[in-house]
Amino acid sequence: MIDFLTILKIALKALWVNKMRSVLTSLGIIIGVAAVIVMLAVGEGSKKRISDQMSSMGSNLLMIRSGSVTSGGARAGHGAQPTLTLKDAEAIAKNAQYVAQVAPSVDTTGQIVYGNQNWSTRITGTTPSLFYIRSWEVDNGGLFSEDEVRQGASVAILGETVVENLFGVTDPIGKTIRIKNVPFKVVGVLKSLGQNAMGTDQDDTVIVPVTTAMKRLSGSQFQGTVNNIMVQALSTDDLANAEEEITLLLRQRHNITGKKQDDFIIRNLTQMMESAMEANETFGLLLAAIASISLLVGGIGIMNIMLVSVTERTREIGIRMAIGAKMWDIRLQFLVEALVLSLTGGLLGIILGLSVALFIKNFTPGFLPINITIMPMVISFAFSGLVGIFFGFYPAYKASMLNPIDALRFE
């Protein structure tokens, strides 16, 4: 029996003689492997982005926003008129037993000025609880306190984007900025949060005490109201109980009885993010499955070319059999050739897929989330080998079953 190394050398020589045909035969495998790697890199990138968003958003979260209201027979949409108050948030924190933290928020935008620099940004009035709920940390300075919230103190915490545009390399701690012409003392700088799932820069923000925002910045005609209330339940298992008791409490406070529609809406943010993660994983697998079809098409191409090769080399097969080559020697010869074609295509596909993924990641940042891992490459390379063996078996079997005498007579 011919040793494997000799068979490999013969296979490489046979493929090298028809270089162009070998490359074109492997093209389906190359494209298939590259597509699988890019699609899985996009899927992993999306998964990582959602995971990062879940980490920055916090865990066990409920978001309460103003619901639709009816005035003069006309129904306004959700949030059209504020129906939540600071007192509502305080009542939830005091009376809801399944709630760990409560953070009311007042949102507005405004021009921030320091010296001769200015920057328009998002301004959030809230309480220290928000930092614990969202797992936000300060990179420099500290947080404002509950006492400062009660006093309506003019203190502010800045995001990194605001710091870069107003202060450059200057330390902002202790400096005075003006927000809508109201002076505020900078007490802290948030650690970088990056972009959220919608692509919004979370570092482009200023955070102040909620009472200060309500009295001096929001300019709302609905005094004492807040845009939303973020709630953290004691645990994931307590989310449903927390939502139920908050609903009952707010209906009671807002004098909503019977079948009257709630003037607020509660969203389970944790559940929404988990659903997005599951949908993303399913979509990623679907993309990979579609890309894998190219591997099967490439395998069919290998089988066709190997069948042509068997026909072209019939006389060579007859000579080998006549000088003592066994059935399995011939079969192994053509299997090795098919395997070399598919594995070479797999290797080139990995190189192409990595190149495309790195190009997208480095030269089109934000276009698609990319996270390159080793496992898709290993799986794709192994699968390309299996494709070569599977689709190369029939041509190898056909070659090994030739009659030596008929093969020698073949012209």
C-alpha positions in Angstrom: 0.0 0.0 0.0 1.3 3.5 -1.0 2.1 5.6 2.1 0.1 8.7 2.8 3.0 11.1 2.2 3.5 9.8 -1.3 -0.3 10.1 -2.0 -0.2 13.7 -0.8 2.7 14.5 -3.1 0.9 13.0 -6.1 -2.3 14.9 -5.2 -0.5 18.2 -4.9 1.3 17.6 -8.2 -2.0 16.7 -9.9 -3.7 19.9 -8.6 -0.7 22.0 -9.5 -0.8 20.9 -13.1 -4.3 22.4 -13.4 -3.7 25.5 -11.2 -6.5 27.7 -12.6 -9.0 24.9 -12.5 -8.1 24.1 -8.9 -8.6 27.7 -7.8 -11.9 28.0 -9.6 -13.0 24.7 -8.1 -12.2 26.0 -4.6 -13.9 29.3 -5.2 -17.2 28.1 -3.7 -15.5 27.0 -0.6 -13.5 30.2 -0.3 -16.6 32.4 -0.6 -18.6 30.2 1.7 -16.0 30.2 4.5 -15.4 33.9 4.1 -19.1 34.6 4.3 -19.6 32.5 7.4 -16.7 34.2 9.2 -18.0 37.7 8.3 -21.6 36.9 9.2 -20.6 35.3 12.6 -18.3 38.3 13.3 -21.2 40.6 12.8 -23.5 38.4 14.9 -20.9 38.3 17.7 -20.4 42.0 17.4 -24.1 42.7 17.7 -24.3 40.3 20.7 -21.4 42.1 22.4 -22.9 45.5 21.7 -26.3 44.4 23.3 -24.4 42.9 26.2 -22.5 46.1 26.8 -25.7 48.0 26.6 -27.3 45.7 29.2 -24.3 46.3 31.5 -24.4 50.0 31.1 -28.2 50.1 31.5 -28.2 48.1 34.7 -30.2 45.0 35.7 -33.8 44.2 36.8 -35.0 47.5 35.4 -38.5 49.0 34.9 -39.1 52.3 33.1 -42.2 54.3 34.0 -43.3 56.9 31.5 -46.3 59.1 31.1 -49.1 57.3 29.2 -51.8 58.7 26.9 -54.3 61.2 28.3 -57.7 62.4 27.0 -58.6 66.1 26.9 -61.8 67.4 25.3 -62.5 64.0 23.7 -59.0 64.0 22.0 -56.5 61.4 23.1 -52.9 62.4 23.2 -50.0 59.9 22.6 -47.7 58.5 25.3 -45.7 61.2 27.0 -47.6 64.0 25.3 -48.5 65.4 28.7 -46.5 64.7 31.9 -48.5 62.7 34.4 -45.7 61.5 36.7 -44.5 63.5 39.6 -41.6 63.6 42.0 -44.0 62.6 44.7 -44.9 59.5 42.7 -41.3 58.5 42.7 -41.0 59.1 46.5 -44.2 57.0 47.1 -42.8 54.1 45.0 -39.5 54.2 46.9 -41.3 54.3 50.3 -44.1 51.8 49.7 -43.1 49.3 47.1 -41.6 46.3 48.8 -40.1 44.6 45.7 -38.2 47.8 44.7 -34.5 48.4 45.5 -33.9 51.8 43.9 -36.0 54.6 42.3 -34.6 57.4 40.1 -36.9 60.1 38.7 -35.6 62.0 35.7 -36.2 65.4 34.1 -34.7 65.7 30.6 -34.0 68.8 28.6 -31.3 70.2 26.3 -29.4 73.4 26.6 -26.2 75.4 25.9 -23.3 74.8 28.3 -20.8 77.6 28.6 -17.3 77.7 30.2 -15.1 80.7 29.5 -15.2 81.3 25.8 -16.2 77.7 25.0 -19.8 76.5 24.6 -21.5 73.2 23.8 -25.1 72.1 23.3 -25.9 68.9 25.0 -28.5 66.7 26.8 -29.2 67.6 30.4 -30.7 65.1 32.9 -32.0 66.0 36.3 -32.1 63.0 38.6 -31.0 61.6 42.0 -27.9 59.7 43.1 -30.0 56.5 42.8 -29.7 56.6 39.0 -25.9 56.1 39.2 -26.4 52.9 41.2 -29.3 51.6 39.0 -27.3 52.2 35.8 -23.9 51.1 37.4 -22.4 54.4 36.3 -19.1 55.4 38.0 -17.2 58.7 38.2 -13.8 58.9 36.7 -12.9 62.1 38.5 -14.5 63.9 41.4 -17.6 62.5 43.0 -21.5 62.3 43.0 -23.9 64.9 44.3 -25.7 63.8 47.5 -29.3 63.4 48.5 -29.0 66.5 50.7 -27.9 68.5 47.6 -31.0 67.1 45.8 -33.3 68.3 48.6 -31.6 71.7 48.7 -31.7 72.1 44.9 -28.0 72.7 44.8 -26.4 74.0 41.6 -23.9 71.2 41.0 -23.2 69.1 37.9 -21.6 65.9 36.7 -20.3 65.9 33.2 -19.8 63.3 30.5 -16.4 62.9 28.8 -17.6 64.4 25.5 -18.7 67.6 27.3 -15.4 67.8 29.1 -13.4 67.4 25.9 -15.4 70.2 24.2 -15.5 72.7 27.1 -12.2 72.0 29.0 -9.9 70.2 26.7 -7.0 68.9 29.0 -8.0 71.2 31.9 -9.3 69.5 35.0 -13.0 70.5 35.3 -13.5 69.6 38.9 -14.4 72.7 41.0 -14.9 74.9 37.9 -18.1 76.8 37.3 -20.1 76.4 34.1 -23.3 78.1 33.0 -26.3 76.0 31.9 -29.0 78.2 30.3 -27.2 81.1 32.1 -27.5 79.4 35.5 -24.1 78.9 37.2 -23.2 75.3 38.2 -20.2 73.9 40.0 -18.6 70.8 38.4 -18.3 68.1 41.0 -17.6 65.0 38.9 -16.8 63.5 35.5 -18.4 60.2 34.5 -16.4 57.2 33.2 -16.8 56.8 29.5 -20.1 55.0 28.6 -19.8 54.9 24.8 -22.7 54.6 22.4 -26.1 53.1 23.3 -28.0 50.7 21.0 -29.4 53.6 19.0 -26.0 55.0 18.3 -26.4 57.9 20.8 -23.3 59.2 22.5 -23.9 58.5 26.2 -20.9 60.7 27.2 -22.5 63.8 25.7 -24.5 64.6 28.8 -24.7 66.7 31.9 -26.4 65.4 35.1 -27.7 67.7 37.8 -30.0 67.2 40.8 -33.6 66.7 39.8 -35.0 69.5 42.0 -32.5 72.0 40.4 -33.5 70.9 36.9 -37.2 71.2 37.7 -36.9 74.7 39.2 -34.2 76.3 37.1 -33.7 74.5 33.8 -36.8 72.6 32.5 -39.1 75.6 32.1 -42.1 73.1 32.1 -45.6 74.4 32.6 -46.3 71.3 34.6 -44.5 72.0 37.8 -43.4 69.1 39.9 -43.6 66.6 37.0 -40.9 64.3 35.7 -40.3 62.8 32.3 -39.8 59.2 33.6 -39.1 57.1 36.7 -36.5 54.3 36.5 -37.0 51.5 39.0 -34.7 48.7 39.9 -36.4 45.6 41.3 -34.8 43.5 44.1 -34.1 40.7 41.6 -35.1 39.5 38.2 -37.7 37.2 39.8 -39.3 40.2 41.5 -39.8 42.3 38.3 -43.4 41.1 37.8 -44.3 41.7 41.4 -42.7 45.1 41.4 -44.5 46.1 38.2 -47.8 44.9 39.7 -47.5 46.8 42.9 -46.2 50.0 41.1 -49.3 49.8 38.8 -51.7 49.5 41.8 -49.9 52.3 43.7 -49.9 54.8 40.8 -53.5 54.0 39.9 -54.4 54.8 43.5 -52.4 58.1 43.5 -53.8 59.2 40.1 -57.4 58.4 41.1 -57.8 55.8 38.3 -60.6 53.4 39.1 -62.4 50.6 37.4 -61.6 50.1 33.8 -60.2 53.6 33.2 -57.0 53.6 31.2 -53.8 54.1 33.0 -52.1 57.5 32.4 -48.7 55.9 32.7 -46.9 53.0 31.0 -44.4 50.6 32.5 -41.7 48.9 30.3 -39.6 46.0 31.4 -36.2 47.1 30.0 -34.4 43.9 31.1 -36.9 41.7 29.3 -36.7 43.9 26.2 -32.9 43.7 26.1 -33.0 39.9 26.7 -35.5 39.6 23.8 -33.2 41.7 21.6 -30.3 39.4 22.5 -32.3 36.2 21.6 -33.5 37.7 18.3 -29.9 38.8 17.5 -28.6 35.3 18.1 -31.3 33.7 16.0 -30.6 36.2 13.2 -26.9 35.6 13.4 -27.4 31.8 13.1 -29.7 32.4 10.1 -27.1 34.5 8.4 -24.5 31.8 9.0 -26.8 29.1 7.7 -27.4 31.1 4.5 -23.7 31.7 4.1 -23.1 27.9 4.6 -25.1 27.2 1.5 -22.0 28.5 -0.4 -20.0 25.7 1.2 -22.4 23.1 -0.1 -22.4 24.7 -3.6 -18.6 24.6 -3.4 -18.7 20.9 -2.5 -20.8 20.1 -5.5 -18.3 22.0 -7.6 -15.5 19.8 -6.2 -17.4 16.7 -6.9 -18.0 17.7 -10.6 -14.4 18.6 -11.2 -13.2 15.4 -9.5 -15.5 13.4 -11.8 -13.9 15.1 -14.8 -10.5 14.4 -13.3 -11.3 10.7 -13.0 -12.4 10.6 -16.7 -9.2 12.4 -17.8 -6.9 10.1 -15.8 -8.6 6.8 -16.5 -5.5 5.4 -18.3 -3.3 6.6 -15.4 -5.6 4.8 -12.9 -5.4 1.6 -15.1 -1.5 1.7 -15.1 -1.4 2.1 -11.3 -3.8 -0.8 -10.8 -1.7 -2.9 -13.2 1.5 -2.4 -11.2 -0.1 -3.3 -7.9 -2.1 -0.4 -6.6 -5.1 -1.6 -4.5 -8.7 -0.3 -4.6 -8.2 1.7 -1.4 -5.0 3.3 -2.8 -6.9 4.7 -5.7 -9.8 5.7 -3.6 -7.6 7.4 -1.0 -5.7 9.2 -3.8 -8.8 11.0 -5.1 -10.2 11.6 -1.5 -6.9 13.3 -0.6 -7.1 15.5 -3.7 -10.7 16.6 -2.9 -9.6 17.2 0.7 -6.6 19.3 -0.3 -8.9 21.4 -2.6 -11.5 22.0 0.1 -9.0 22.7 2.9 -7.0 25.1 0.7 -10.2 26.8 -0.1 -11.1 26.9 3.6 -7.7 28.5 4.5 -8.1 31.1 1.7 -11.6 31.7 2.8 -10.5 32.4 6.4 -7.9 34.9 5.1 -10.5 36.6 3.0 -13.1 36.6 5.7 -10.7 38.0 8.3 -9.6 40.7 5.8 -13.2 41.8 5.1 -14.1 41.8 8.8 -11.0 43.8 9.8 -11.6 46.2 6.9 -15.2 46.8 8.2 -14.0 47.1 11.8 -11.1 49.5 11.1 -12.2 51.6 8.1 -16.0 51.8 8.6 -16.4 52.1 12.3 -20.0 52.1 13.4 -21.2 50.7 10.0 -21.5 47.1 11.4 -20.6 45.8 14.9 -17.6 43.4 14.4 -16.2 41.0 17.0 -13.8 38.4 15.6 -13.4 35.2 17.5 -11.4 32.0 16.8 -14.2 29.5 17.0 -16.0 30.4 13.7 -12.6 30.0 11.9 -12.0 26.6 13.4 -15.6 25.4 12.7 -15.5 26.8 9.1 -12.1 25.1 8.4 -13.3 21.8 9.8 -16.6 22.0 7.9 -14.8 22.7 4.6 -12.7 19.5 5.2 -15.9 17.5 5.8 -17.4 19.0 2.6 -14.3 17.9 0.7 -14.5 14.3 2.1 -18.3 14.0 1.6 -18.4 15.3 -2.0 -15.1 13.7 -2.9 -16.1 10.2 -1.9 -18.2 9.4 -5.0 -15.5 10.4 -7.5 -13.0 8.4 -5.4 -15.3 5.4 -5.3 -15.9 5.6 -9.0 -12.2 5.7 -9.7 -11.5 2.7 -7.5 -14.1 0.6 -9.2 -12.7 0.9 -12.7 -11.6 -2.3 -14.4 -7.8 -2.2 -15.0 -8.0 -3.7 -18.5 -10.8 -1.3 -19.6 -8.9 1.6 -18.0 -5.7 0.7 -19.9 -7.6 0.6 -23.2 -9.3 4.0 -22.5 -8.3 6.7 -25.0 
